[in-house]
Amino acid sequence: MEDMTKEEMQRFLNREAEKGSTEYEALKALADILGIEFPELKQKKRAE
């Protein structure tokens, strides 16, 4: 697990955006670097 300041995290996310990564991809990569589990989002089913 790596320690990062909020400024370092923001720089990382900015670099990922410049590379063309989606927000989801960038946040998942950041979570991997920090050694935390990134939650999988589940789609809610709409009642008809």
C-alpha positions as CSV (number, residue, x, y, z in Angstrom):
1,M,0.0,0.0,0.0
2,E,1.3,3.4,-0.9
3,D,0.6,6.7,1.0
4,M,-0.4,9.6,-1.1
5,T,-1.4,13.2,-0.3
6,K,-4.6,14.5,-1.8
7,E,-2.5,16.7,-4.1
8,E,-0.6,13.6,-5.4
9,M,-3.9,11.8,-5.9
10,Q,-5.3,14.8,-7.8
11,R,-2.2,14.9,-10.0
12,F,-2.5,11.1,-10.7
13,L,-6.2,11.6,-11.7
14,N,-5.3,14.5,-13.9
15,R,-2.6,12.5,-15.7
16,E,-5.1,9.6,-16.2
17,A,-7.6,12.1,-17.7
18,E,-4.8,13.4,-20.1
19,K,-4.2,9.8,-21.2
20,G,-7.8,9.4,-22.0
21,S,-8.8,7.1,-19.2
22,T,-12.4,7.2,-18.1
23,E,-13.2,8.4,-14.6
24,Y,-14.0,4.8,-13.6
25,E,-10.7,3.5,-14.9
26,A,-8.7,6.3,-13.2
27,L,-10.4,5.8,-9.8
28,K,-10.0,2.0,-10.1
29,A,-6.3,2.5,-10.8
30,L,-5.9,4.9,-7.9
31,A,-7.6,2.4,-5.6
32,D,-5.2,-0.3,-6.8
33,I,-2.2,1.9,-6.0
34,L,-3.6,2.7,-2.5
35,G,-4.3,-1.0,-1.9
36,I,-8.0,-0.6,-1.3
37,E,-10.8,-2.5,-2.9
38,F,-12.8,-0.6,-5.5
39,P,-16.5,-1.4,-5.2
40,E,-18.3,-2.8,-8.2
41,L,-21.4,-0.8,-9.0
42,K,-24.5,-2.7,-9.6
43,Q,-27.3,-1.5,-11.8
44,K,-30.7,-1.2,-10.1
45,K,-33.5,-2.9,-12.0
46,R,-36.3,-0.5,-12.8
47,A,-39.8,-1.6,-11.8
48,E,-42.1,-1.5,-14.8
